[in-house]
Amino acid sequence: MDMKTQDISNKELEALKEIRNSLMHRGRIPSIRELMASLGYRSPRSAAVIYENLIEKGALRRKRDGNLQLVNGIADETVRAQTVDVPLVGTISCGIPVLAEENVEAMIPVSTRLAKPPEKYFLLRAKGDSMEQKGINDGDLLLIRQQTTSQNGDIVVALIDDEATVKEFHAAGETVVLLPRTSNKKHQPIVLTKDFQIQGVVITAIPKL
């Protein structure tokens, strides 16, 4: 069911902001008790009612596995004026390449100062420690600008045999080296020819809180 902004109460708007904040920093919708604590409610029932109201009004939907999902396009208009919805699409490896899940977990409002239109962006959750020296840690959300080209020194999302990894890009002639940036010696450079795909360039890492 479609929902208009004016249909949502102030308490529900406040809850939506908390939900977006949790998605941005933790990559998931808060539990009933977490929402209760963040909104200062005394009873989990109050937070549960808020969730049910947001489902009924179309701001949230319940997936087949029972988890909740924020519905694309539902946002506080005063916030939307300065943000753009960016899809969160699974987890990316910052160690051994791991298949990037292409299902959208949520649409997360991101400031247009970071996700600058008309470029397209997506968010991935980092896994591993191979890029820690570049400020990318396990569990961080990475804001990535979609593009198929990159320059030496860019932190890129590279697709290798249908598996994705985050590394520092360096090219010399037909040879490409994807470098880890970590003190962990188990992570080694990946040496390739140009028979792989660049999915995008990392713009910033949003720390896991």
PyMOL commands that set and color helices and strands:
alter all, ss='L'
color gray80, all
select helices_A, chain A and resi 5-7+10-26+32-39+44-56+77-80+132-134
alter helices_A, ss='H'
color red, helices_A
select strands_A, chain A and resi 60-62+68-70+83-93+106-111+121-127+141-146+155-160+163-172+175-179+190-192+197-206
alter strands_A, ss='S'
color yellow, strands_A
deselect
rebuild
show_as cartoon
